[in-house]
Amino acid sequence: MSEYFHSVRLDKSKCIGCTNCIKRCPTEAIRVRDGKAHILEERCIDCGECIRVCPEHAKYAITDTFEMLRKFKYRLAIPAPSLFGQFAGKLSDIEIIATLKMLGFDEVLEVALGADYVSMAYRKYFQRQDVLRPAISSACPALVRLIQVRFPTLIPHIIPIESPMEITAYLAKKEFAEKQNIALTEVGVFFISPCPAKVTAVRQPVASSTYVDGIISISEIYGLIIRNHSKLRHFPELLKTSRPRASSGGLRWARPGGESIGFSNNISHVQVQGIDHIIKVLEQVEMGKLRNVDFLELQACPGGCLGGPLTVENPFVARVYLNQMANDRTETAGITAEEFQGIEDSGALYFNADIKARQIMRLDEDIAKALEKVEKVENLTQSLPGLDCGACGSPTCRALAEDIVQGLANRTYCTIELRSDVRKLAERMLEFAQHLPPTMEKKTQEAKKDEDE
């Protein structure tokens, strides 16, 4: 059995070996060999960048289907805030929640409510004196896994507070079970997700167990909502019982800057979206250049969760609709101090285990041999062209050097060097053709003289 679960998968029948994915993968987790892509499981963080850039749609995400709902007597939906920005302003938040109930969910609780709780927890967290700055948001699972793989020294900077998804799942399951006087095992909680990283976070949590029982993608449920919302006229009671509970601030967590809205002016923060930009910022943190920044809000997808690979609407357009909905949301009750204290006392608000680094490459079990191989990698990297063209099937020249040392590739994979070698061979062949052995030179000269006569 594989050590890692991954929601991002490859359909090799569709792959044409175009190398788009290897150039965009932030952890160099993809190689192209024998004309097909290959995902290195220990490196993959399920960010979905390969899904986004693959022109052949050979990458896809594993999510749960509506068939899984049948496993539970009671089904609860916890939609991500990004779902509410997908409908071009044609559906209100009440209509979206009511339609989900009409599709078979017994109750719907917005993940934006969990975001409200996490916002309060963040504000309390920064009252501590021992906060390691800059503190990094733990809400984006792809970001957490990126740090595990590429920046393990920054793990202590991750705020040990659960994601809004987990907080909402806990609340939804607990409240419904108490209201119905039933066992928690009878209740299934399903997160409606904008990204594959959330699927992995549920199937293989990094720091605690999960209250989520299944993941349904926004792209799958979007069509069902569009096709069925008009039937709400036959179920007016659903509209009456589908009031949102989250604040406008919780709803805005889906967009860039949403996590930082609730901070006071004395908490300095930086918002970064897009995995490439995040990597550059984290490199600066590693070098100690951002010690005066209190909080880093890092979202792997461009446009925040609104730009997730499993969304439907253009993230910039979706942001406009989400802001409009948030501006109209002024009547939610908000979270009381007693409610916050209750969930804090339950232990569900914080990680119950430490985040561990993930070792992505072990050159050798023997330290001495591993050091020798490191030196070989460095020497090979220096001798390769350094163009990082990806034509060899590895994302960079250094990655090719690592593959060669590990026996996963050979030097002839470098097309630049191969072309140079072929050119040199052709020049040598021409040189050989122009110079005959001494024993044949006189005969050749006599034959040429006879032809001239």
Order of alpha helices (4+ residues) and beta strands (2+ residues): beta-alpha-beta-beta-alpha-beta-beta-alpha-beta-alpha-beta-alpha-alpha-beta-alpha-beta-alpha-alpha-alpha-beta-alpha-beta-alpha-alpha-alpha-alpha-alpha-alpha
